[in-house]
Amino acid sequence: MTQNNAASRIFGTGFYVPPRVVKNDELATMFDTSDEWIQQRTGIKERRYSGPEDTPAAMAEKASLAAIAQAGLEPSDIEMIIVATLSPDH
């Protein structure tokens, strides 16, 4: 039986968040709520809203390029990138 010596290593990590920040006070102008009410129940102070150009694939690309740069590598050095999302493009 042949032994498989395949190994994986993480050389860099990356992330991307859309630039639009929405604070609780902005939500309070649209809904019957307040910053205090939201923070007491969830701990959330702000969140990011994505635009139509911020698809999961586009955001994954930006995060992947950041990880590759952090590792000091080039995209051609990469064999595989693993991405997970709860909101796919389609």
C-alpha positions, 0 to 999 in steps of 0.5 A: 500500500502506498502512503499519501504524504499530502499536506496542507499549510496556511500561509496567509489569511485575508478578509474583505468587508464592504465599505458602507457602514450602517450604525444602529442610529441609522436603523432607528430612523427606519424602524421603531428601535434605538441604538441602546435597544439593539446593543443591549440585546445583540451587542451590535453597534454597526454592520456592513451593507454590500452593494450589487457589486459586492457578490460573495465571489467578488468579496472572496476574490478580494479576501484571497488576494489579501491573503496571498499578499500577506503570505508574500506569494503570487496568485500563480503560487496557489493551488487551492483557495477554500471559501465558505458562504451562507449567501452564494451568488445564485 
